[in-house]
Amino acid sequence: MSQAGTDPRSGALIGWLASYPKSGNTWLRIMLHSMRKGGTPIDINESPDANILNRAEFEEHFGIESSDLTLAEIDETRPALHRALARASKESLILRKVHDRCWRTSSGEPVFPPEVSRGAVYIVRDPRDVAVSLSHHMQVSLEESVRIMGDSATTMARSLRKLYAQLDQPLGSWSQHVTSWLDEANMPLLLVRYEEMLADSASELSRVADFLGLQEGKGAEATRKAAAAAEFSNLRRQEDEMGFREKPPMAARFFRQGRAGEGKEVLPAHLLRKIETDHGEVMGRLGYQPC
């Protein structure tokens, strides 16, 4: 994949941690957070290094109530908001979690401006496993989860009836989401597979740190400790003891199983066929074999 960009100007660059929901983004953020502190154990509820863009940031930077604008008007400001976040930071690199597909405004401007981007780490997971995890996360049926993943209009945190704390996040279908990032020529990108994070978390964390140019806490010992601190059993234990503030109210838990291959075991045959029909081309491109 492309190498991360260098800083041509004063101010911070942004490293995007991008993924379709339930693909390992939060897990990677926690590992990075621990690594930047030298591999120390972390509290899953302390302020993370990479937040999803929210209305409070919009209002702080633009000095206007987001509720006074239409959704379309807010969408048009997104590139400017990202540039403002980069200019305002005192750090050389800031990390941002992204569930949006890589998209452009109605005027054709990239929502994730290349000139303030170090690059994007794109985390991908077998869509059959995503479907099961998404079903539990949203408390919908497996049938509905698979339908959502195939819908080009799917958008998170968008409603005409209520205001979400986060800004809306256009996803598109799972396949559209993946290809929007992988095929974006102007964005340096590192592809990270969920399954490889499971197999060797420390090595994948080291790859991410190298790509982003992270120096804080970097080193074999720090990455090993960070991977250990973020083992799934530790995350589940903390959620059991303290709860997790990012868990949706309707979900039983956020850190559920964290394993590969569950989709093939749980999904009925007609839904496995549906996923392969909807996403077979992109699955093949990523090496996810049909059942």
C-alpha positions in Angstrom: 0.0 0.0 0.0 1.0 3.7 -0.3 3.3 5.2 2.3 2.0 7.8 4.7 2.3 11.4 3.7 4.7 13.9 5.2 3.8 17.3 6.6 4.1 20.1 4.0 2.9 22.8 6.4 2.6 23.8 10.0 0.0 22.2 12.2 -0.9 18.6 12.7 -1.6 15.8 10.3 -4.4 13.4 10.8 -4.1 9.6 10.8 -7.5 8.1 10.0 -8.4 4.8 11.6 -11.2 3.7 9.2 -13.4 0.7 9.1 -16.9 -0.5 8.6 -18.6 -0.9 12.0 -17.7 -4.0 14.1 -14.4 -4.6 12.3 -11.9 -4.0 15.1 -11.5 -0.2 15.1 -12.1 0.2 18.8 -9.7 -2.6 19.6 -6.9 -1.0 17.5 -7.5 2.4 19.1 -7.1 0.8 22.6 -3.8 -0.9 21.5 -2.5 2.4 20.1 -3.5 4.2 23.2 -1.6 1.8 25.4 1.5 1.8 23.1 1.7 5.5 23.1 2.0 5.3 26.9 4.8 2.7 26.7 2.5 -0.3 26.8 0.9 0.4 30.1 -2.5 -1.1 31.1 -5.3 1.2 30.1 -8.8 2.1 31.3 -11.2 1.4 28.4 -13.3 4.4 29.5 -10.6 7.0 29.6 -10.5 9.5 26.8 -9.3 7.7 23.7 -6.7 9.0 21.2 -9.1 8.8 18.3 -12.7 10.1 18.5 -15.5 10.1 15.9 -16.3 13.6 14.7 -19.1 15.1 16.9 -21.4 18.1 17.0 -19.5 19.6 20.0 -16.4 19.9 17.9 -18.4 21.4 15.0 -19.9 24.1 17.3 -16.6 24.8 19.0 -14.7 25.4 15.8 -17.4 27.2 13.8 -19.2 29.1 16.6 -22.6 28.1 15.4 -25.2 25.7 16.6 -25.2 22.6 14.4 -29.0 22.3 15.0 -29.4 25.6 13.1 -28.1 23.9 9.9 -29.6 21.2 7.7 -27.8 17.9 7.4 -26.8 18.8 3.8 -25.2 22.1 5.1 -23.3 20.3 7.8 -22.0 17.8 5.2 -20.6 20.6 3.1 -18.5 21.9 6.1 -16.8 18.6 6.9 -13.6 19.1 4.9 -13.2 22.6 6.5 -13.8 21.1 9.9 -11.1 18.5 9.5 -8.7 21.2 8.4 -9.6 23.3 11.4 -9.0 20.4 13.7 -5.5 19.9 12.2 -4.7 23.6 12.5 -5.8 23.8 16.1 -3.9 20.8 17.4 -0.6 21.3 19.2 0.5 17.8 18.3 2.3 16.7 15.1 -0.2 13.8 14.5 -3.7 13.3 15.7 -5.7 10.2 15.2 -9.4 10.1 14.3 -11.7 7.1 14.3 -13.8 6.9 11.1 -16.8 4.8 10.2 -17.7 6.8 7.1 -16.9 5.5 3.7 -14.4 7.7 1.9 -16.7 10.2 0.3 -17.0 13.7 -1.2 -19.3 16.6 -0.6 -21.9 17.5 -3.2 -19.4 20.0 -4.7 -16.9 17.2 -5.1 -14.5 18.1 -2.3 -12.9 15.2 -0.4 -14.3 15.0 3.1 -10.9 13.7 4.3 -8.6 16.3 2.9 -5.3 14.7 1.6 -3.3 17.9 2.4 -3.9 17.4 6.2 -3.8 13.6 6.2 -0.8 11.4 7.2 -2.8 8.5 5.7 -5.5 6.0 6.6 -5.3 2.7 8.4 -8.2 0.6 7.0 -9.3 -2.3 9.1 -11.2 -5.0 7.3 -13.0 -8.1 8.6 -14.7 -11.0 7.0 -18.3 -9.7 6.3 -19.9 -12.9 7.5 -18.4 -12.2 11.0 -19.3 -8.5 10.7 -22.9 -9.5 10.1 -23.1 -11.5 13.3 -21.4 -8.9 15.4 -23.5 -6.1 13.9 -26.6 -8.0 14.7 -25.7 -8.2 18.4 -24.4 -4.6 18.4 -27.6 -3.1 16.9 -30.0 -5.7 18.5 -31.5 -6.6 15.1 -32.0 -10.0 13.4 -29.3 -11.6 11.4 -31.5 -11.1 8.3 -31.7 -7.3 9.0 -28.0 -7.1 9.7 -27.2 -8.7 6.3 -29.7 -6.4 4.6 -28.1 -3.3 6.2 -24.7 -4.4 5.0 -26.0 -4.6 1.4 -27.8 -1.3 1.4 -26.0 1.6 -0.4 -28.1 4.1 1.6 -27.0 3.0 5.0 -25.9 5.9 7.2 -25.1 6.0 10.9 -26.3 8.8 13.3 -28.5 10.5 10.7 -32.1 11.3 11.7 -34.7 14.0 10.9 -36.3 13.5 14.3 -33.4 13.6 16.8 -29.9 15.0 17.2 -27.1 12.5 17.7 -23.9 13.6 19.5 -21.9 12.3 16.6 -22.1 13.8 13.1 -23.7 11.5 10.5 -21.6 8.8 8.9 -22.5 7.6 5.4 -21.5 4.0 5.1 -23.0 2.7 1.9 -22.9 -1.1 1.6 -20.0 -3.1 3.0 -18.5 -3.5 -0.4 -18.9 0.2 -1.2 -17.3 1.1 2.1 -14.2 -1.2 1.5 -13.6 -0.1 -2.1 -14.1 3.6 -1.3 -11.0 3.5 0.9 -9.0 1.0 -1.0 -9.4 2.8 -4.3 -8.9 6.3 -3.1 -5.8 7.3 -5.0 -5.1 10.5 -3.1 -5.0 8.9 0.4 -2.0 6.8 1.5 -3.4 3.6 3.0 -2.4 0.7 5.1 -4.8 -2.4 5.0 -5.0 -4.2 8.3 -7.0 -7.5 8.5 -8.9 -8.2 11.7 -7.9 -11.9 11.4 -4.2 -11.0 11.3 -4.7 -8.7 14.4 -6.1 -11.8 16.2 -3.2 -14.0 15.0 -0.4 -11.5 15.9 -1.6 -8.3 17.5 1.9 -7.0 18.4 3.1 -7.3 14.8 0.1 -5.6 13.3 0.3 -2.9 15.9 4.0 -2.3 14.9 3.0 -2.1 11.2 0.4 0.5 12.1 2.8 2.5 14.2 5.4 2.5 11.4 2.9 3.6 8.8 1.6 6.5 10.9 5.1 7.5 12.0 4.3 7.2 15.7 7.3 7.5 18.0 5.6 7.7 21.4 6.2 4.4 23.3 7.3 2.7 20.1 9.4 -0.4 20.4 9.1 -4.2 20.5 8.5 -4.2 24.3 5.9 -1.4 24.2 4.0 -3.0 21.3 4.1 -6.4 23.1 2.8 -5.0 26.3 0.1 -2.9 24.5 -1.1 -6.0 22.7 -1.3 -7.9 26.0 -3.1 -5.1 27.7 -5.7 -5.1 25.0 -6.3 -8.9 24.9 -10.0 -9.5 24.5 -10.3 -11.2 27.9 -9.0 -8.0 29.5 -11.4 -5.8 27.6 -14.4 -8.1 28.5 -13.3 -8.1 32.2 -13.2 -4.3 32.3 -16.6 -4.0 30.6 -18.0 -6.5 33.1 -16.6 -4.5 36.0 -17.1 -0.9 34.9 -19.2 -0.9 31.8 -18.2 0.7 28.6 -19.4 4.1 27.7 -19.3 3.5 23.9 -21.7 0.5 24.2 -25.1 1.2 22.5 -27.9 1.2 25.1 -29.7 -1.6 23.3 -26.7 -3.9 23.1 -26.0 -6.5 25.8 -22.3 -5.8 25.7 -19.7 -4.2 23.4 -16.8 -6.7 23.7 -18.6 -9.9 22.9 -16.5 -12.7 21.5 -13.7 -11.2 19.3 -13.0 -14.3 17.2 -12.8 -15.2 13.5 -15.1 -17.7 11.7 -18.3 -17.2 13.7 -20.3 -16.1 10.7 -19.8 -19.4 8.9 -21.0 -21.2 12.0 -24.0 -19.0 12.9 -25.4 -17.7 9.7 -28.0 -19.9 7.9 -27.2 -21.0 4.4 -29.5 -18.5 2.7 -27.8 -15.6 4.4 -24.3 -16.9 3.6 -25.4 -17.0 0.0 -26.8 -13.5 0.2 -23.5 -12.1 1.6 -21.6 -13.9 -1.2 -24.0 -12.6 -3.8 -23.8 -9.0 -2.5 -20.1 -8.9 -1.7 -18.4 -11.9 -3.4 -16.3 -9.7 -5.7 -14.8 -7.6 -2.9 -14.5 -10.7 -0.7 -12.4 -12.4 -3.4 -10.3 -9.3 -3.7 -9.5 -9.5 0.0 -9.0 -13.2 0.1 -12.2 -14.2 1.9 -13.1 -17.5 0.4 -16.8 -18.6 -0.2 -18.2 -21.3 2.0 
